[in-house]
Every structure is written in structure tokens, then in C-alpha cells.
Amino acid sequence: MKAFRLFLLAGSAASFACAAPAFAADAAAEAADKAQPAEGEIIVTAQRRAESINDVGMAIQAVDGQTLEDLRVTDVRDLTAVAPSFTVSQSYQGVPTYTLRGIGFNTINLSSTSTVGTYVDEVAYAYPIMNTGPIMDLERVEVLKGPQGTLYGRNTTAGLINFITAKPTDSFEGSISADLGNYQTWNIGGHLSGPLANGIAARIAFRSENSDKGWQVSNTRGQRLGEVDKLGIRGSLAIDPGPDTHFDLSVTWWRNKSDTVAGQGIGFTPATDPVTGTSNSRFFNAAGLATYIAGNAPTRATQADWAPEAARSADIGTGLGLDGPLREDNRFWGLKLRWDQDISDGVKLVSLTSYNDFKRNALSDWSGAPFEILLQNTVGRIKSFAQDLHVEGESGAVNWLVGAYYANDRIIDSNRTLLGQNANVGLIRAAGVPLLASPIFNSDGYTATDLAQAFRTYEDFGRIRTKTWSVFANADWQLSDQLKLTTGLRYTEDKQRYNGCSRDFNGNMLPNVNVVNRALYLQTYGVLADPITQGQCNTFDPASGTFGEVSSLLKENNLAWRLALDWSPSPDTLLYASVSRGYKSGTTPINAANLARQNAPVKQEKLTAYEVGLKATLADRMVQANVSAFYYDYADKQISTYFADPIYTALSRLDNVPKSRAYGVEGELIVRPAPGVSLSTNALWLKTRINGYVGTNAAGQSQNFDGAEFIYSPHFQGSVTLAYNTPVSDSLSLTGAVSARYQSKSNTIFEDLPLYKIDAYGTVNASLGLKSDAGWSVQLWAKNLFDKYYWSAVASNANVVVRFPSPPRTYGLTLGFDF
């Protein structure tokens, strides 16, 4: 394994074979077409104009559509196979967590933006949950590393991923493909493209993904989870009403009704461990839970468990159950209109208008065991409008761009939680029994039965309204034939309003809040709060001594910038040095908030990046070698961490880490030994460190985390990819790809606790097929070829520590036809 890691570290894959030819209907792709890229040259739009990847002084990976298809990249998570410095983890509410070069934000809320910006044709999909539909009909994917903000819509600290979709063509074409695989998988996808009238071309693409047999199996009942049911459609128009005007209109719709993923219970939180627990709640674990955890240590991805439906769907007094399958019911639609207008020779106006609408209604069980420890019905909606307007042009030796950006987001993020057998619930019920006799705390006359049935269910609710606007400018100054200076600025103002709380549902929280919580708050804070009524917030504010809604207004501004110098001592060599500053706006959580402090916002984070790099094309374009070294000075890093709660020991909150840093070396090596064949490697060595931060650990105790590593940030990540499309006869070609990825161990919290670690692992994806000149193709494929058991995340539910495993080996056969 050490030899394998050293080989990977020698270089890494930024791109493959050659870029797909551009379609004439797209303005950026038109420019790429005119450039007539040489064999092996990759054209990207990283700086919002088409140029060779080797002419951009920035660490970029670009993966063409054919390679994405050959490696079965049908989900954002699959990108990690070809871009190993990018990782995707899952929070216990099912929201993806993106990390790039160690920079990530471990939020659980669909309402929080990521440190890694995601874009589709330069339209910001600011919330990662928007990327959980099927990936379809892509021309390429570009991964830009380091702070971004001087050119793209929203500030990000880690980088961004831009999905470039295939555009309408000026001649008729189409494709259809069908997959058959294990777990009763059947997928179908395709596209039609061509002219409708003079100056008008259209394209429609679709993908349906289905598997009728779940890959997760209950340890106790043999039931299954993991069925897939996704459908996506995209329609686009390219309209050229005149020689100087171009419109690009697209509408995307998808729905996802797949099963939610269950966790694997692997242990207990520090407070509830039956032997070493730091809280009295350890005495109230569900009967049989400790025996189950001890006897079901997972060794395979397929092992998991969740509460039986008959038990969790039953109503117990006022504690209404959650019925129905453990499944998503999400839908998304997005509208994009791009207008390119030539103003004069070398000057163009570009308007990019977008509207995205996402709706979620998912039922999930995060218990990790066959008990009612934590289930959630997560309901949310995001409505996001954005307008980008800029003018770009060339003036002598200067290529410039100036513009403005505005976005308005309205978000509802809520869940109804069920935790009738959670240890904390048992503790509160027991603590309330002697208080029932007190007329001070039990003025409403609750009975022992009322208390025993209480605290089974409640709601967390948040409403967020975000507005952001910015003005920006970027210029490339060609100082000489060999030197180019890039300068960029963006001034941004963000405003976020929040209202929310945890609140009673159907009266089920009234006995425990009015009897037990009020008594404990009186003891802790010296304040006797008024009791709550049905449906009222039960989040307590010690400052006012009342239960109620939490509200906040977060107003921030920042100035992002980038300065880079490129030196080309020869046509095939580029050396660059850059310093840049990026921001990620502040945000407000939606937590299970016992106290108001848990729903307080965090302020914006700031990252200053220093980077040097080399891009060299060798051996008559048969070899491409890239290497970069970077240092990140991080201020106010946003994290989701623990809160020392006087009742429940440790609950969730957001916090800022004042100082931290990351540095590393990233290498890329691409070898093209023959036409249609490329061997690519990509590797990242990374070191991260928290400096002088005192926070709260998983046991609810204060701890100095100086020297701790960032979460989801392994020291080493690397991949090797072989892509091939070579003739085997006059009419047949051998096609496919093999990709191997490895990453070393990493942490999921700042503490060095074995339960919360992600072990080192390696995976292999592969495909092998034949393609005929007549248009038909057949391909065998496999993901996680050697059926490696690994997990992408570890979380705790205030009782049980759970892993979220990645799927086991999947394989199948694809039949396709292009026409």
C-alpha cells in the first residue's frame, strides 16, 4: 500500500483524453470550437471564457462526459473517484457534506450553504441538497480549487464544481441507453437534439434510475432498505435571432423517491455509555440496546437496522407516530435564461437569470438499531432567485470583466422527530415522577401516564430569508509574451433573517417541559418560566426566562480578491503564483434546541490562500504534468459542534473556530501512450490544524482542541484512472475506464475517539465495452468492484454512535444506441 501511495503522489489526473467538442449553440463552447484545440488539449471555462486548461494559472480538474459515463458518474458522490481531493459525506439528516482540500462544513441542515460551491452552467446551486437528483447529459465537469468569488455568483472558501451540460446542436442527433444490474436495477436515459427552425435549436434529455431491491438488510428482521427511484428531465433551447444575439434557455426537473439510508449502530455517546457514561441518562438506554450493539458490530455495508414500522407508526397517547416507508419524496425544478449580446467588437453583455425551487418530504431512521431512538420526518423548501449581469471584453493586452450579482432565497427547514426510546427521554420521564406532586411545577395536573407518554415527538422549525448582492471585476493583463497578471475583486453584502425554535407537537411535550424542564431551569438559572401551551415553542432563553421563538438578523459584508502571476517560459510550460481571499457567508442552524443559544448564527468565515504551481506539456503532448503547493490561513472556520446543555449533556450548535490552517501538495500526471488511451493519476498530501480553540466535546465538557485536525480531511487522497477508446476492427472500438481511489483515515469530530473515525480505504470502479460505427454499444460495468466495506460519515444521535456505509458492489450491463 505504501508503494501504491507513493506512485499516486507522483502525480494525479486533472483531465482525460481530450475535451468533448463544443456545441455551436453555447456562447462559451462556440469560442472553444473556434480555438480548435489540439489533440489532448482541454478547453475549460473556469474564468467564464473558453481557454486551454494549461493557460489558466489555477488548480483545475476537468472530466469529459464520456469518461463520466464510462465510470458511471450518476451522482455527485461519484465524482470522488476522479477528483480524490473532493469528498462527500452524509449528515444524519441526509444532507451531503462537501469537502475540497480539507475545507468543508459539517452541517446537517438543508438550509446551509457549502464551502464548495456547485454550479450548473454557471447557475449557483447554493444548497447541496439540490444536487441529489440524477446527473444526466453532461459535456464535462470542472473542479476549481481554492477560494472562488471574484468571478462566480457566490463566495466560497474551498472551491467550486461547475457541471456543464450538453447543448442543442445544429444537426439532428440522439441516443438511448438502458442498464440492467444487480439489486434489480433498471435504468434508462437518452437525449434528442437538433434544429427546430432557422436560428432555433433544441435538446431534451432524461434519465430514470430504479432498483427494486434494497442493498441494506435489517440485522433482526431481514427487511431491506436502499431501493432507488429517480427521474430527471432537462429541456433546452438555443435561439439566435440575429448575428450579435444569443439566448440559452433551459428547464430542469427531477424527483427522487428513493429509500433513505439507515445507519449502523457501533457504540454509545460518552454520556450514555452503559459502563462509562458521564450522565445519568446511561441508566435509561432501551432494554436490549446494549446487547444489540455488542452483538452486531458491522463488517459489511449491507448490515444495518431501524425501528420496526409497526412500533414507530403507532400512536401512544398524544405522541403520534410516523407511518409510511422510510423514503424521500423530493422534487426540484430550475429555470435558466442566458442572454449574450455583442455590443461592439470585443465587448459583450451577458445576463444570467435563474430560479430554483426545491421541495423535500423525507422519512428517515437514524437509530442504527431496531429501537425508536431517532426518526425524523424532514420537510423543507428552498426558493432561490438569482441575477448575474456582466460586461466582458478585450482592450489591447487586457481581457476584462465587470458585473453585479443579486440573489434572494426563501427557505423553510423543519422536521418532526420521534425518539420514544432515547436514553435522554427515559431520564426526563423518570426525573419528572417526584415533581408531579408539586403544584408549582404541575399546575395543569399531569398524571404519571401523561408523563410516561410524553417527549416522544416534537418539531424543529426554521424560516430563513437570505439576500445577497455583490459587484465584481476581473482582468487579465498580458504584461509580455511570457507574463500575465490576473487581478480580481468582489464586494459582497449578505443579510439573513431567521425565525425558529423547537416546539411542541400535539401536546406531547407539555408534561416534560412544564414539569421537568421548568424545575431544572429554576435550579440552574433561578428563573421559573411560564408553562407552554400546545404547539408553542419549548426553546428556553435564560436571558429572558421564557420559552419562545428565536429570531436573529445577520448582516455582513466582505471584500474577496485574487492576485495571480503566470509565467510561460515556453509554449508548453506555465508557472504560476497566486494569493486570494474568499469568504463563506454566515448561517443559522435548525437544531433540536433546548436553549436559544443552540440556534444562534455563526458569522462568515475567511480563508486566505497562497499557492504556487507548475503545468508542463511534454513529449509532443503525450504527457501532462501538473503540481501545486498551497497554504490556507483560515479565520472563523464554521463548524457544527456540541453545546454543554444542563439537561441533555451535549446537544448541537454552530460555532466559529478563530484560527486554523491547512497546507498541502497536489500532483497530477496524465500519460497518453496511444490515440484514445490515457493513464491519469491524481494525489493530494494534506495537513490541517486547529489553533488554540476551546470548545465542547461529545461528553458536554470544555476541551482545548489546539492541534486537532479538520474533520473529513485525510492526510492522503489519490486515484489512478485508465480511460480507453481504441479500435479493434474497422467498425468496432473497445471502450471503457478503470479507476482506483485511495484515502487514508480521517476524523469526523475534533476529538481523537476511535468510534468517530473513518478508516483508510480503497475502491475500484471499472467498465469494459464495445462500440460500433453503426451506433450500437454494449458495456459491462462495476462500482466498488472488490466489494470494499467503507463508510463516509459517523454521527451520533445523543444516544447511539452510527456509521453511514457506502453501497456495496454494484454491477450491470448497459446497451446503447446513438443516432
Sequence and secondary structure as in RCSB ss.txt:
>XXXX:A:sequence
MKAFRLFLLAGSAASFACAAPAFAADAAAEAADKAQPAEGEIIVTAQRRAESINDVGMAIQAVDGQTLEDLRVTD
VRDLTAVAPSFTVSQSYQGVPTYTLRGIGFNTINLSSTSTVGTYVDEVAYAYPIMNTGPIMDLERVEVLKGPQGT
LYGRNTTAGLINFITAKPTDSFEGSISADLGNYQTWNIGGHLSGPLANGIAARIAFRSENSDKGWQVSNTRGQRL
GEVDKLGIRGSLAIDPGPDTHFDLSVTWWRNKSDTVAGQGIGFTPATDPVTGTSNSRFFNAAGLATYIAGNAPTR
ATQADWAPEAARSADIGTGLGLDGPLREDNRFWGLKLRWDQDISDGVKLVSLTSYNDFKRNALSDWSGAPFEILL
QNTVGRIKSFAQDLHVEGESGAVNWLVGAYYANDRIIDSNRTLLGQNANVGLIRAAGVPLLASPIFNSDGYTATD
LAQAFRTYEDFGRIRTKTWSVFANADWQLSDQLKLTTGLRYTEDKQRYNGCSRDFNGNMLPNVNVVNRALYLQTY
GVLADPITQGQCNTFDPASGTFGEVSSLLKENNLAWRLALDWSPSPDTLLYASVSRGYKSGTTPINAANLARQNA
PVKQEKLTAYEVGLKATLADRMVQANVSAFYYDYADKQISTYFADPIYTALSRLDNVPKSRAYGVEGELIVRPAP
GVSLSTNALWLKTRINGYVGTNAAGQSQNFDGAEFIYSPHFQGSVTLAYNTPVSDSLSLTGAVSARYQSKSNTIF
EDLPLYKIDAYGTVNASLGLKSDAGWSVQLWAKNLFDKYYWSAVASNANVVVRFPSPPRTYGLTLGFDF
>XXXX:A:secstr
 HHHHHHHHT   S  S      TTSHHHHHHHHH   TT  EE TTSS EEGGGSSS EEEEEHHHHHHTT  S
GGGGGGT TTEEEEE TTS EEEEETTEE     TT   SEEEEETTEE  SGGGG S   SEEEEEEEES B S
SSSS BSSEEEEEEE    SS EEEEEEEEETTTEEEEEEEEEEEEETTEEEEEEEEEEEESS SEEETTT  EE
  EEEEEEEEEEEEEEETTEEEEEEEEEEEE  B    EEEEE TTT TTT SSGGGGGS TTHHHHHHH    S
TTEE    HHHHHS BTTB    S SB  EEEEEEEEEEEEEEETTEEEEEEEEEEEEEEEEEEE  SSSSSS E
EEEEEEEEEEEEEEEEEEEETTEEEEEEEEEEEEEEEEEEEEE TT HHHHHHHHHHGGGGG TTT TT   HHH
HHH SSEEEEEEEEEEEEEEEEEEEEEE SSSEEEEEEEEEEEEEEEEEEEEEESTTTTHHIIIIIIHHHHHHHH
S       TT B  EETTTTEE  EEEEEEEEEEEEEEEEEEEEETTEEEEEEEEEEEE  B      SBGGGG 
 B  EEEEEEEEEEEEEETTTTEEEEEEEEEEEEEEEEEEEEEEETTTEEEEEEEEEEEEEEEEEEEEEEEEEET
TEEEEEEEEEEEEEEES EEE TTS EEE TT   TT  SEEEEEEEEEEEESSSSEEEEEEEEEEEE  EESSS
S  GGGEE  EEEEEEEEEEEETTSEEEEEEEESTT    EEEEEE SSEEEEEE    EEEEEEEEE 
